[in-house]
Structures are given as C-alpha cells and as structure tokens.
Amino acid sequence: MMERDYQPVSFKDVLIEMKDISELMVDLAYSAILFDSKEIALEVINLEESMNKLVYQARIQSVLGARRLEEAEAMSGMLQVAEAAEKIANSASDVATLILKDVKFPAQLRRVLPEAEEVVTRVVVSPGSGLDGRTLGDLKLQSTSGMQVIAIRRGRGWIYDPDKWTCMVEGDILLAKGPEDGAEQLALMAGAEAYLRREPRTVGVVDDIDRAVKLIIEMKNISELSVGLAYTSLLFNNKEVADEVVALDAAMEDMRYDLDLWILEAAKKIDDVRYLRGLLYMSSFSEAISNAAHAVVDVLLRDIEIPPVFRKIVRESDEIITRISVSESSPLAGKSLKEASLGRVTGMVVLAIKSRDRWIYRPGKNVRLRSGDSIIAKGRRDGECRLYELAGYRREEPE
C-alpha cells in the first residue's frame, strides 16, 4: 500500500492557505496575460501543486473532524468552501497553461486590461528612490499607495507573494495591483520621472472584437466582486449579500452568451482566428470564478451551519474583509468615493455600501458616503486600520 504524505495540521490553517493561494493564482494569471510572461505562468502551475496538497489535507481533516451529525454538517460547509477555492485555482492554472502553449490573445485585450477596476502595473525601482533599500512593511506600501505588490523580479529570479519583511533594492521589477491613481503614486515612489498614463481610447468604429474585449473586462470585474461578496456573506451571515452573488452569477451567464456571439461574428472578419481562442478561454475563466463564488454562498442559502472558525479564516488570511460604519465625526461623511480616494489612501477595495437599508454593490466613484453608512471592504490589515481612523474610530474596532 502506498504511503501518504500527510502531516497533522489545523483545518483553519489549511483553508486560510487555500484562500490566499487561489487569490494569488488569479492575480498572477492575469499578470501573465498582460505581460505575456511564461515565467509567471509557470509559477501559477507550481502553485497548483501546492493547492492539490492542501485539498488532500482538507479532505482528510473533514473526515477526521466530524464525530456527530452536527459537526459533519458544519464540516461539509467548510469543505464546500475549500472546493470553491480549488475551482478558482484550477481555472487560473488553465489560463497559465494557455500561455505556456502559446495560445494567442488579441492586442486589444492587453491594451484594455489596465482599464479593469483593479489594474496591474509594472515599475522598476530606481537607485536612491523611496523604495530602494526599504521593506514593504516599513513603507506600508498598500495602505499608503493603494498598491499590493504580488511579485518582484530580481535579476533572473522571482519573489512571489512577498511579505512585509521583503526588502526592495534598485533594479527590482515590481508587479503590483490596485487603483490607477495608486499606480501613479507607486511609479513616482520607485523613482519614475513621470507616470505614463494610458491614452484615452479613440472614438470610432467599434467592432465585435472591441465589444468582446470590453465585455471580458466587465466579466473580470464582476467575478472578482462575486468572490469578495461571497466571503462577506458567510463572514457576516448575510443572505442579502448572498442573493447578490447568485444574481451576479446569473448575469455572468448572459454575458458569456453575448460574448460567444460577438466572437463568432468577429471570426468572419479576421484572417487568423487563433487570436480568438484566448478570448473564449478568458470568458470561461471568469465564469468559473463566479460559479465558485456561487458555491460558497450556497452554504449559507441552504442554512448549513457556519462554524465560528470561518471568521478566523477570513480575518487571518492575507487579504481580509471588514465592515465599518461611518461615524458622525468621520471626515468621510459627505464625501464621494472619488473625493475620499479610499483605494489609494488605504489600499482597501470597497465591495459594497449599505446606506439607509439599501445596498449599493460595486459602488461608483460618485457614490457619496453618509454618517451611519456601512462600508464592506477588502484589503490588508494595515489598510483596515487606516480605514478605521478615516471612519472616525481611533482605538477600538467598531462592531
């Protein structure tokens, strides 16, 4: 009988790592497409191996951890969350495989990817700049610029998912994600003389490929929102938010139907249809992420018990989710999201706002905050602390 490589570990720690790795794989998969990098794609494949080991541990822990029916039901819910993270990771790996197989992507896609709600940018650390010789923790980079460094190219090697102790040195190439105004600030911190903003797209004839690419960006935004809202619904036991995830998944199906039609129409007008294959796979990628988010909220909608450990899973992962109420004394009260610049100032991405018993999902920059509003946001812990301060809280976390 073959011996299994199993080491006892807490189910909580396994799920935290699965959540972190799946989110990192998605970020790296999009980065690999944007920068046409087989090296980054290979790292996504390597991370899938780590995910497979974690899935095995999660299944073993779910079997060993249930002794009564009630425990088995709660454990089944956690296992369903773990399987959703696995689906996201597998989808990211599929995209990475496409890049390794030289599947073509139209040039329009790489031009438009930076128009997503969270952009991916590439900066080089100049000697003597504000980043040279400093650690990510010292600078609190995400809470000061809004940008999260997901990888560093140093010489011929890569540092993936760097932590707060990672020191940046001249010549490092940083890959970071966040809001576009944060990308500008990061470039200046790295020593760039000026930030090269993307040129506004010229208005003219919009063909089927343009429509398809624009729709893919929208699908990317919705799929990432769905995952954030799915974890939010379980964290706060909120079925309203869970219903929104279901609605987004249904909208995703309609979007993919439209996308397939546009791609088929575009195939009639171009010489090399190989460039359309990548678009088809990209739509599948986004839909798979959305479906995984639906699987997460299914736990809540079927009234499966969510054990208290789930809060620790979300709160102890690399990217946490928080809910903060805007106090009367908050400088945010009366400001629009654009005026508050929360993404750049805190590094937190606002997923939803509850204002006067009405939910606003994926709020636009012109949405105005009021005292008493609840903000649901995701990001790093130091960014959360900054958001607490802006919301009017100093020492104690709000309920």
N, C-alpha and C positions, 0 to 999 in steps of 0.2 A: 504494500500500500504506500502511495506517495506521501511523504511528509509535507504538511502545510506550513508555510511561513507565517505563523500567527503570533503576535505579541499582545498581551492584555493591554487594553487602552480604554479610556472612558468614551462612551458613545458621544458625549457632548464634544469632546476634543476632535473626534472623527468628523462630526458634522460641521464644526467650525472650519476645519481644514478643507473639507469638500466645498463649502460655500466660497471660501477665499480662492481656491484653485480654479473653480468653474468661472468665477468673475474675471480672474486674471487671464484665463484662456480666451475668453471673449475679447477682452481688450487687445491681447496680442494678435489674435486672428485678424481683427480689423486693421491693426498696425501693419501686419504682414502684407495685407492687400494694398494699403495706402502707399507703403514704401517698397512694394514689390520685393520683399525680403524672404528668401528661403531659409536664412538663419533663424529668423523669428518664427517662421512656420515650423521648423524642426523643434524649437523649444515647446511649441504647443503640443506636438506629438509626444515629446518627453513627459510633459505634464499629464498627458492622458494615462501614461503608465502609472504615475503616482495616484491618479484618480481611481484606476482599476483596483489598486491595492486597498485604497480607502473604502471602496464599495464592498469589497470582500470583508473587511473588518466590520463595516456597518451591519452587514447581514448576519455575521456571527454574533455581534453584540445584541442584535434584536432578538435572536433566538435564546441567547443565554440570559437576557434581562427580563423576560416575562415569565412569571410564575403563576399569576392569576389572570382571569379573563380581562379585568380592568387594565392591568399592566400590558397585556397583549394588545388591547385596542389602542392605548396610548403609543405603544411602541410601533404599531403599524402605521400610525400617523407620521411619526418621525422617520420611519423607513421610506414612506412615500415622498417626504421632503428630500431625503437623500437621493432617491431615484430621480427626482426632478433635477437636482444638481448634476447628476450623472448624464442626463439627457442634454443639458446645456453644454457640458464638457465634450460630449461626443459630437455635437453639432459643430463646435469650434474646431475640433480635430478634423472633421470632414472638410471644412474650409481650408485648413492648413494643408491637407493632402492635395487639394486642388492646385495650390500654389506650387507644391513640390512636383506636380505633374504638368506644370506649365500651362494650365488652363488659362485662357485669355480673359481679360476684363477690359471693357471699353475705356478709353481715356477719359470719357465723361465722368465715369464713376470716381476715379482718383481725384478729379477736379472738384467734384461735388461733396465727397466725403467730409472735407473740413467744414461743410455747411450744417453738419449734424449738430444737435443741441450740445453735445459734449465733443469738442474737437480733439484730435490727436495731433500733436506738434513735435517737431524735432529741432533741438537747439544744441549748439556747440559751446562748451564752457571755455571762455577766453582767459588767458593768463591775467591774474590780478583782478578778475571780476568779482562781483559779490558772491558768486558760488564757489570760486576756486579755493580749495582747502577747507571748506565748510561741510558739516554733515547735514543731512536732511532734517534731523532732529533739532539741531541748533537753529536752523533757519525757520523751522515750522513752515516749510515751503507751501504746503497745501492750504493752510489757514491764512497765509499772507498773500499768496498769489492766486489761490483757487486751483492750482495745477497739481495733479498727483503724478509723480514720476513712476512709471511702470517698468522701465528698463533703462539700463545705462550701457552704452558701448564703450569699452575701454581697450584701446589697441585692437587686437583681433578677437577679444573675448567679450562676453555679455554678462551683465549682472541683472538678473530678472527679479522683479518684485523687491526692490531694495528697501531696507528698513531705516529707522531713524538714526542708526549708527553708521550708515553708509556715507563715506566722505567723497565728495566730488573734487576732481582735480582738472587742471587745464587739459584740453583736448578731449575730455569726455563728451560723448554724444548722448543727450538725454531724450528719451521718448516720454512724453507726458500727456495727460488728458485733462480736460477741464473746459471752462468757458473761454471764448475767444479773447475777451479783454484780459483774462488771466494769462493767456498765451503771449500776449504782447508784453505784459509785465515780466514774465519769465525770461523772454528773449533779452530784455534790457538788463535784467539781473545777471544774465550769462555773459554780458559784455557786448551784445549786438549794438551797433550804432543806431540802427532803426529796425523796426519790426515790419517785415514785408507782409502787408495786408493783402488778402486775396482781392483781385479785381472784381467789381460787380459784373455779373453776367450780362452780356449784351442782350437787348430785347430784339427778337427776330422770330424767324420761323421755328416753332417748337416741333421737333419730330418725335417719332414713337420712342426712340432710344432716350431722348431727353425726358420724356414723361416717365419711362420705366426707371431711369436713374433717380429722378426726384422721388418717385414712389418708394424706391428701396431705402432712401434716407429716412423717409417718414416711417417705414416699417422698422428700421433700426431704432429710431427714437421710441416708438411705441413698445417694441419688445423689451427694451431696457427699462422703460417705465413700468411695464407689467411685472417684471421681476421685483422691482423695488416695492411696488404696491402689494404684491403677494406676500412678501415677508412682513410688510407693515400690518396687513390684515390679521396675520397669525400673532404677531407681537402684541397687538392691542385688542385682539379678539373682536374684530370689527367686520361684520358681514356686509356693510355698505361698501367698504373698500374692496372686499372680495367680489362683490357683484360687479364692480367696475372692471376688475381683472377679467371676468368672464365676458363682459361686453367688449373689451379691447381685443380679446382672442377672437370673438366673432367678427369684429371689424377687420382683423388681420386676414381672415379667410377671404373676405370680399376684396381686400386689397391685392391679395395674391392672384385672385381670379382676373382682376383688371390688368395686373402686371403680365400675366401669361399672354393675354390677348395682345397687349402692346408689343411684347417681344416677338410674337408670331407675325404681327404686321411689319415690324422692323426687319424681320428675316427676308421679306420680299424685296427689300430695297438696298441691301448691302451685299457685297461680294463674298466676304468671309464671315460665315455665321458662327465660327468658333468663338468670336468675341461675345456672343450672346449666351454661351453656356454658363459663364461665370455669373451672369445676372440671375439665371434660373436657380443656381445653387445658392446665391445670396438670399433670394426670397425664401427658399427652403430653410436657410439658417435662421432668419428672423422668425419665421413661423414656428420652428421647433422651440425657440426660446419662449415665445408666447404660450405655446402649448404646455411647456414645463411650468410656467407661472400658473396656468390654469390648474395643473395637477397639484400645485402647492395649496391653493385656496380650496380645492376640493375637500381637503381635510377639514377645514372649518365649516364649509357648507353642508357636509354630511354629519356635522355635530360629533366628530371624533375628538376625544379629549386631547387637548394640547398641554403637555406637561410643563411645569414651571421652568424646566431646563431649557426650553426653547428660547426664553428671553435671554438667558446667558449666551446661547449660541449666536444670536443676532448682535448682542451687545459686546461680545468679546471677539468678534471677527474683525478683519482688517478694515472693512467698510461698515460702519454701524448705521442704524436707523434711529432717529429720535423724533419726539413730538414735543413741541414747545409752544406755550401760549404767550402771545404778545401782551405785555403788561401796559398799564396806562402811562407809566413813566418811560416806556421804551422809545428810543429815537426812531424805531422802525414805524411806529404808529403814524399813519398819514402818508407814508412814502410808498411809491410804487416799487416793484421788484427791480426795475431798471435803476431807479434812484438809490435804492439800498445796496445794489451790487453785491448781493449775498454770496454769489458764486465766487467772485474774485476776493471778497473780504474774508470769507470764512472757509471757502473750499467745499461748502455743503451744496448739494443739488436739491432744490425744492421739488418734491414729488407731488404734493397736494397742499391745499389750504382749506381749512374749514372756517367759513365766515357766516355767522348768524344762521347756523343749522344748515348751511348749504356747502357742499363740497365742490371745490374747484380743482380738477385734476390737470396736471401738466400746465400750471398757470403761466400765462404770458408775461412779458416784461412790463406791461401796462397795468397789471392787477395791483390794486392798492391795498396795503395792509391796514388793519384797524386794531385798536386795543381789544383784546378778547379773542382775536383770531388764533386758531391753532395751525401751526406750521409742521408738516411732516417733511423731513429732510434726511438725506443720506450723505455720509462723508466720513472723515477721520475724527478721532476723539478730540484733538486739539481744536479742530474747526467747530465742533459741537460746543466746546467751552466758550469760544468766541461768540457763537450764536446765542448762547445763554445770556451773555453780557449785553448784546445788542437788543435782546428781547426784554431786558430790564431786570435780570436776575444776576446777583453778584456772587453769593457764596453757596447757596443751596440750589440744587436742581429743582425745577418746577415739577409738579406731578404730571 
